[in-house]
Amino acid sequence: MRRILLVLLLLHLLGACWFRGGVPPQSESADPTPLEGTFVSGPDTLFFGGEGRGIHWHFAQDVPPLNAKGQGICVFFFHNEEYRYDAAESFRLRDTQGREITFLLLNGPAKADELTLFGGNWPEGKTFKKTTLP
């Protein structure tokens, strides 16, 4: 009986050590600089201010519950917890009225010059690339 309890305890401890679900990937590098600039995908545009989470957007059509044009904040997430964009799994836009939409990040986490959003009006995914506008 004692051996059975010992084996069960050992299995429980091994299972707890093995499963670390929801833990963000560890990065050896410093936090990336905030996204800054204009990111374009066809007629749709995201404007990142570079000073944190502020964002403006201009889409060709409404992305319910958000309007086609708006401003607010953006947040990157890993397992529903705010995390750095270069290791995130999803991206959330929230307007000034508190309405929000969450997109999955396709093709891996966002980069300083590119992100691909999936969801909303973009079931095939939509890639936004940083551009220089006059």
C-alpha positions as CSV (number, residue, x, y, z in Angstrom):
1,M,0.0,0.0,0.0
2,R,2.8,2.3,0.9
3,R,4.5,1.8,-2.5
4,I,1.3,2.6,-4.3
5,L,1.0,5.9,-2.4
6,L,4.6,6.7,-3.2
7,V,4.2,5.9,-6.9
8,L,1.0,8.1,-7.0
9,L,2.8,10.9,-5.3
10,L,5.7,10.6,-7.6
11,L,3.5,10.6,-10.7
12,H,1.6,13.7,-9.4
13,L,4.9,15.6,-8.9
14,L,6.2,14.6,-12.3
15,G,3.0,15.6,-13.9
16,A,3.1,19.0,-12.2
17,C,6.7,19.5,-13.4
18,W,6.0,18.4,-16.9
19,F,2.8,20.4,-17.6
20,R,3.5,24.2,-17.7
21,G,0.6,25.1,-20.0
22,G,0.0,28.8,-20.4
23,V,3.5,29.9,-19.7
24,P,4.8,32.4,-22.2
25,P,7.9,31.5,-24.1
26,Q,11.1,32.7,-22.5
27,S,13.0,35.3,-24.5
28,E,16.7,35.9,-24.2
29,S,16.4,39.3,-25.9
30,A,15.3,42.6,-24.4
31,D,11.7,43.7,-24.8
32,P,11.1,44.9,-28.4
33,T,10.6,48.6,-29.0
34,P,6.9,49.5,-29.2
35,L,5.3,49.2,-32.7
36,E,5.5,52.6,-34.5
37,G,4.4,53.7,-37.9
38,T,1.8,52.9,-40.5
39,F,0.9,49.3,-41.3
40,V,-1.1,48.8,-44.5
41,S,-3.0,45.9,-46.0
42,G,-4.9,46.9,-49.2
43,P,-7.4,49.6,-48.1
44,D,-7.0,48.9,-44.4
45,T,-4.5,50.7,-42.2
46,L,-3.2,50.6,-38.6
47,F,-1.3,53.5,-37.1
48,F,0.8,52.7,-34.1
49,G,2.1,55.7,-32.2
50,G,5.2,54.1,-30.7
51,E,4.5,55.3,-27.2
52,G,2.8,52.3,-25.8
53,R,-0.7,50.9,-26.7
54,G,-2.2,53.9,-28.5
55,I,-3.6,53.1,-32.0
56,H,-5.7,54.6,-34.8
57,W,-7.2,52.5,-37.6
58,H,-8.9,53.0,-40.9
59,F,-10.6,50.0,-42.4
60,A,-12.5,49.8,-45.7
61,Q,-15.6,48.6,-43.8
62,D,-16.7,48.2,-40.2
63,V,-15.2,45.4,-38.2
64,P,-18.0,44.7,-35.8
65,P,-18.3,45.8,-33.0
66,L,-15.8,48.5,-34.1
67,N,-16.4,51.3,-36.6
68,A,-14.3,51.4,-39.8
69,K,-12.4,54.5,-38.5
70,G,-11.4,54.8,-34.9
71,Q,-8.8,55.1,-32.2
72,G,-8.2,53.4,-28.9
73,I,-5.7,50.9,-27.5
74,C,-4.2,47.7,-28.7
75,V,-2.9,44.8,-26.6
76,F,-1.0,41.7,-27.5
77,F,-1.8,38.5,-25.6
78,F,-0.3,35.1,-24.9
79,H,-2.8,32.7,-23.3
80,N,-5.1,35.6,-22.5
81,E,-2.5,37.5,-20.6
82,E,-0.9,40.7,-21.9
83,Y,2.5,40.0,-23.4
84,R,5.1,41.4,-25.8
85,Y,4.1,41.5,-29.4
86,D,7.1,39.4,-30.7
87,A,5.8,36.3,-28.8
88,A,2.1,36.9,-28.7
89,E,-0.7,34.7,-30.0
90,S,-3.5,37.3,-30.3
91,F,-4.1,41.0,-30.8
92,R,-7.0,43.0,-29.3
93,L,-8.3,46.4,-30.4
94,R,-10.5,48.4,-28.0
95,D,-12.1,51.7,-29.0
96,T,-12.7,54.7,-26.7
97,Q,-16.2,53.4,-26.0
98,G,-14.9,50.1,-24.6
99,R,-15.9,48.0,-27.6
100,E,-13.3,45.5,-28.6
101,I,-12.4,42.7,-31.0
102,T,-9.7,40.1,-30.7
103,F,-7.8,38.7,-33.6
104,L,-5.5,35.6,-33.7
105,L,-2.0,36.3,-35.0
106,L,-1.3,34.0,-38.0
107,N,2.1,33.1,-39.3
108,G,3.6,33.5,-35.8
109,P,3.9,36.5,-33.5
110,A,3.9,40.1,-34.8
111,K,7.2,41.6,-36.0
112,A,8.3,45.2,-35.9
113,D,7.4,45.5,-39.6
114,E,4.5,43.0,-40.1
115,L,1.6,41.3,-38.5
116,T,-1.1,39.0,-39.9
117,L,-4.6,39.1,-38.3
118,F,-7.2,36.4,-38.5
119,G,-10.8,36.8,-37.5
120,G,-13.5,39.5,-37.8
121,N,-13.8,40.4,-41.5
122,W,-10.7,38.5,-42.4
123,P,-11.3,34.7,-42.2
124,E,-8.4,34.1,-44.5
125,G,-6.1,36.3,-42.6
126,K,-4.9,39.8,-43.5
127,T,-1.2,40.8,-43.5
128,F,-0.3,44.4,-42.5
129,K,3.1,45.6,-43.5
130,K,4.9,48.6,-42.2
131,T,5.2,51.3,-44.9
132,T,6.6,54.8,-45.2
133,L,4.1,57.3,-46.2
134,P,5.0,60.9,-47.2
